[in-house]
Amino acid sequence: MENKVRFGIVGTGTIAHRFAEAIKNVPEAELVAVASRTSENAEKFGDEFNIPVRFAGYEKMAQSDLIDAAYIAVPHSGHIECSCLMMRGGKHVICEKPMAVNTREAEEMLACAKENNVLLVEAMWARLVPGTIKLLELVKNGVLGEIRGVEGKFCYTMDEDEMDHHVFKPENGGGSLLDVGVYGLNFASWYLGKDVESISAQSDFYNGTDSHTCAILKYKNGAIAELSSATLLRKPNEGYVYGTRGYAHVNRFYAPQEIELVLNDGKREKIATPYKGNGFEEQIAHFCDCANKGLKESPVVTPEQTLYITKQMDEIRKIVGVTYPQDEQ
Ligand SMILES: NC(=O)c1ccc[n+]([C@@H]2O[C@H](COP(=O)([O-])OP(=O)(O)OC[C@H]3O[C@@H](n4cnc5c(N)ncnc54)[C@H](OP(=O)(O)O)[C@@H]3O)[C@@H](O)[C@H]2O)c1
């Protein structure tokens, strides 16, 4: 095995916990540090996951030579600042999705990675789980024929006592499109490519954020993607990839653990595609592989893909009328 990549986690919230759990199962990685805005949270998180180094303040982690890479797990609006802080400190960065609130920020972050000669990857774990890889392989092998449509819903509802969450704050890049719609747009691009001719969209709103967005993407070859995302509406989180020979149905389309094939000739088949752990292991291993090879970008979760999807989110926000303070800068 190559050198272990020494990670530090920035932020101690929900997703930081999932990452800290997953990294235990990745032999190429080692979790050596955590940084929080407060020493209390850094200590608490450090104790929970037995992390030797705890920083009160993100800046201190950026200056430390005890880590090689940082995982950015703060709200979207903090991704640019935290990522650039770490990259200027010479750290490789894996940044939670959406990597940036808008295209301007994504471009600045990618430029910062170049300037500092470090690896920057959006944590689009969904692209790297076994279910996605299997479905892409089936499609490539022509099992579904020519792909003519994609449907994906990622819709959840927050509880009444969670209405202060950053997903409802425009200043944090809140709203369903950036939070989970980003998965649907990625999903559509994996199976239908990038030749989008036009996009139409409608949203419902809460506090200036989109609480429910439905988007239709029409491709130059006639194919259509139907996507929805929500923060205040539950829907079955299902996806479909429709081809001329049949379709694939996947629960939790962004990271399926089972693929159901329904073919026009009457054949039906279920293919199990379980995660190794909680679904983050593959992305951590992939990131370590890129870092160990000295790559400055992932060949799978590419900067071009991140930028392409960020531009689509900008376009959809423009159609439905969602703006963030970051758009004014
Ligand atoms: N990949 C996935 O499946 C997935 C799932 C959920 C979320 N995410 C992404 O992960 C990021 C964080 O989401 P989360 O659900 O983990 O959020 P969260 O539970 O609210 O945690 C965010 C953490 O960031 C730090 N933080 C820094 N500035 C903050 C601010 N202004 N407001 C609140 N917290 C702030 C806090 O840690 P300290 O105070 O300790 O520094 C906080 O615990 C988001 O970008 C989200 O899109 C990804």
The ligand as a MOL file (V3000), in Angstrom:
LIG
                    3D

  0  0  0     0  0            999 V3000
M  V30 BEGIN CTAB
M  V30 COUNTS 48 52 0 0 0
M  V30 BEGIN ATOM
M  V30 1 N -22.8190 13.6930 1.1360 0
M  V30 2 C -23.9570 13.6150 1.8010 0
M  V30 3 O -24.6620 12.6160 1.7830 0
M  V30 4 C -24.3630 14.7880 2.6110 0
M  V30 5 C -25.4010 14.6720 3.5400 0
M  V30 6 C -25.7030 15.7660 4.3420 0
M  V30 7 C -25.0060 16.9570 4.1720 0
M  V30 8 N -24.0280 17.0550 3.2410 0 CHG=1
M  V30 9 C -23.2950 18.3230 3.0430 0
M  V30 10 O -22.4260 18.5180 4.1340 0
M  V30 11 C -22.3700 19.9040 4.4780 0
M  V30 12 C -22.7010 20.0440 5.9520 0
M  V30 13 O -24.0050 19.5540 6.1840 0
M  V30 14 P -24.4380 18.9240 7.5970 0
M  V30 15 O -25.7780 18.3330 7.3880 0
M  V30 16 O -23.3600 18.0740 8.1580 0 CHG=-1
M  V30 17 O -24.5980 20.2570 8.4440 0
M  V30 18 P -24.5890 20.4030 10.0280 0
M  V30 19 O -25.0550 19.1560 10.6720 0
M  V30 20 O -25.3020 21.6700 10.3530 0
M  V30 21 O -23.0490 20.5830 10.3820 0
M  V30 22 C -22.2820 21.6170 9.8390 0
M  V30 23 C -21.0770 21.8660 10.7310 0
M  V30 24 O -20.3180 22.9160 10.1500 0
M  V30 25 C -19.7850 23.7930 11.1370 0
M  V30 26 N -20.2020 25.1560 10.7780 0
M  V30 27 C -19.3800 26.1280 10.3410 0
M  V30 28 N -20.0320 27.2430 10.0380 0
M  V30 29 C -21.3310 27.0090 10.3080 0
M  V30 30 C -22.5080 27.7820 10.2160 0
M  V30 31 N -22.4850 29.0470 9.7720 0
M  V30 32 N -23.6760 27.2400 10.5730 0
M  V30 33 C -23.7230 25.9610 11.0030 0
M  V30 34 N -22.6340 25.1570 11.1170 0
M  V30 35 C -21.4480 25.6720 10.7650 0
M  V30 36 C -20.3300 23.3140 12.4860 0
M  V30 37 O -19.2800 22.5930 13.1020 0
M  V30 38 P -18.3200 23.3270 14.1960 0
M  V30 39 O -19.1460 24.3810 14.8870 0
M  V30 40 O -17.9160 22.2130 15.0720 0
M  V30 41 O -17.1840 23.9280 13.4660 0
M  V30 42 C -21.4450 22.3390 12.1400 0
M  V30 43 O -21.5270 21.2740 13.0290 0
M  V30 44 C -23.3560 20.6130 3.5390 0
M  V30 45 O -22.6740 21.2700 2.5080 0
M  V30 46 C -24.2360 19.4950 2.9950 0
M  V30 47 O -24.6580 19.7110 1.6730 0
M  V30 48 C -23.6890 15.9930 2.4870 0
M  V30 END ATOM
M  V30 BEGIN BOND
M  V30 1 1 1 2
M  V30 2 2 2 3
M  V30 3 1 2 4
M  V30 4 1 4 5
M  V30 5 2 4 48
M  V30 6 2 5 6
M  V30 7 1 6 7
M  V30 8 2 7 8
M  V30 9 1 8 9
M  V30 10 1 8 48
M  V30 11 1 9 10
M  V30 12 1 9 46
M  V30 13 1 10 11
M  V30 14 1 11 12
M  V30 15 1 11 44
M  V30 16 1 12 13
M  V30 17 1 13 14
M  V30 18 2 14 15
M  V30 19 1 14 16
M  V30 20 1 14 17
M  V30 21 1 17 18
M  V30 22 2 18 19
M  V30 23 1 18 20
M  V30 24 1 18 21
M  V30 25 1 21 22
M  V30 26 1 22 23
M  V30 27 1 23 24
M  V30 28 1 23 42
M  V30 29 1 24 25
M  V30 30 1 25 26
M  V30 31 1 25 36
M  V30 32 1 26 27
M  V30 33 1 26 35
M  V30 34 2 27 28
M  V30 35 1 28 29
M  V30 36 1 29 30
M  V30 37 2 29 35
M  V30 38 1 30 31
M  V30 39 2 30 32
M  V30 40 1 32 33
M  V30 41 2 33 34
M  V30 42 1 34 35
M  V30 43 1 36 37
M  V30 44 1 36 42
M  V30 45 1 37 38
M  V30 46 2 38 39
M  V30 47 1 38 40
M  V30 48 1 38 41
M  V30 49 1 42 43
M  V30 50 1 44 45
M  V30 51 1 44 46
M  V30 52 1 46 47
M  V30 END BOND
M  V30 END CTAB
M  END
